[in-house]
Amino acid sequence: MRLIGLPFLALAVASCAPTVAQQNEPLPSLHQRLMTLDTHLDTPVWFSNPHWKFGDRHDWHTDLAQVDLGRMETGALDGGMFVIYTRQGPLTPQGFADAKAFAFKRLDEIHRTMAAYPSRIELVATADQAVRADKAGLRFAFISIENSYPLGEDLSLLQKFYDGGVRMAGPVHSKDNQFADSATGSNTWKGLSPLGRKWVAEMNRLGMVIDGSHSSDAAFDQLLELSKAPIILSHSGPKAMWDHNRNIDDDRIRRLAAKGGAVCMNSVFLTKMVYTDERNRLSDMADNIASLSAAEQAKLTADIRKLDATAPVQDTDFENFMRNLLYLLKVAGPDHVCIGADWDGGGGVRGFEDITALPKVTERLLAAGYSEADIAKIWSGNVLRILRAADAAKGG
């Protein structure tokens, strides 16, 4: 993934109005006390880089990553969904085999990286485990799959990923695949494929949360209809604020909420996306950054940051992110909104460049009148509820 400000749309649903905030304690104390998680962290793309360590505290200005353990501590991000992302390839036996090998390699990298810091972060598979880790003073890491393409046509692989700790998955990414149409695809299946419908049933059987981000509107509708458990949009935004296929319209937001689901606010697709030839060239290099020397990585980072200053992919800021989040809250209500900013996958805007800026979200939610209880739901409660609901519905 790889954003012109919009005026705030003052459309409100009366029944979703925020309750009066409790503002009798300093903000840093409140944000640190809240259990916070982000539902879409693409940070595992860095785990195979020999010149980068997850346990260090990097600086966004001199490092391309937006998440690490040091900054999780600074920004008081307690945990989140660490993503196994696989680029869409050909729908062929060889394509499936290559993708499967890549995805299991990434799963192993996530396990090895988390295991290297046992006193700081814990790999978890349930909501209760995340709560226990948080109470013990540890960060926590769930594992999710973005794009089920690596499964090929073998749904039994979902069990293997489940056994490896994966608890959330989406069927598709940026192009139509064997399971579903993408929001940015060609409408191959008019929603889910026959195999995609079986994928839904297997996800429900295992108790895995279904992620509808990147799915076409028709695929989303069918996921919502077929799933026996609430579904989530791990990194999406309101289409009313920026009309892009990756965002979701108000009617679908309300239907998602009515079925117990939640939409997690993205920091991508807030405005027009601009990719220059130079941006594409540097992005191609960044895709293979692990093969570069430390000096070459430093130069690439400097070149990208220079381009960010003169020709950003998304020319917008934190204020626009908050307008979108507050709009989403007015439509869905605080019981059905969460945070999934797409860190390390194209997310971030001016004033919201990495996770050290997360306390500003809490500050602005308080200023908008949301209570501590509401903010706790937005930061983690809603996601934990959906995880528990998926687990409770499994086996049926």
BELBEL-V760988 format. One record per run of one state. SS is the DSSP state (H for helix, E for strand, L for the rest). FROM is the first residue (numbers start at 1). TO is the last residue. If there is no record, write none. Layout:
BEGIN
{{SS & FROM & TO} {SS & FROM & TO}}
END
This chain:
BEGIN
{{L & 1 & 13} {H & 14 & 16} {L & 17 & 26} {H & 27 & 33} {L & 34 & 36} {E & 37 & 41} {H & 42 & 46} {L & 47 & 68} {H & 69 & 74} {L & 75 & 78} {E & 79 & 85} {L & 86 & 92} {H & 93 & 115} {L & 116 & 120} {E & 121 & 123} {L & 124 & 126} {H & 127 & 135} {L & 136 & 138} {E & 139 & 146} {L & 147 & 147} {H & 148 & 151} {L & 152 & 156} {H & 157 & 163} {L & 164 & 165} {E & 166 & 170} {L & 171 & 179} {E & 180 & 180} {L & 181 & 181} {E & 182 & 182} {L & 183 & 191} {E & 192 & 192} {L & 193 & 193} {H & 194 & 206} {L & 207 & 208} {E & 209 & 211} {L & 212 & 214} {E & 215 & 215} {L & 216 & 216} {H & 217 & 226} {L & 227 & 231} {E & 232 & 236} {L & 237 & 237} {E & 238 & 238} {L & 239 & 247} {E & 248 & 248} {L & 249 & 249} {H & 250 & 258} {L & 259 & 261} {E & 262 & 265} {L & 266 & 272} {E & 273 & 273} {L & 274 & 276} {H & 277 & 287} {L & 288 & 288} {H & 289 & 291} {L & 292 & 293} {H & 294 & 310} {L & 311 & 313} {E & 314 & 314} {L & 315 & 316} {E & 317 & 317} {H & 318 & 332} {L & 333 & 333} {H & 334 & 336} {E & 337 & 339} {L & 340 & 342} {E & 343 & 343} {L & 344 & 348} {E & 349 & 350} {L & 351 & 351} {E & 352 & 352} {L & 353 & 354} {H & 355 & 357} {L & 358 & 358} {H & 359 & 367} {L & 368 & 371} {H & 372 & 393} {L & 394 & 396}}
END
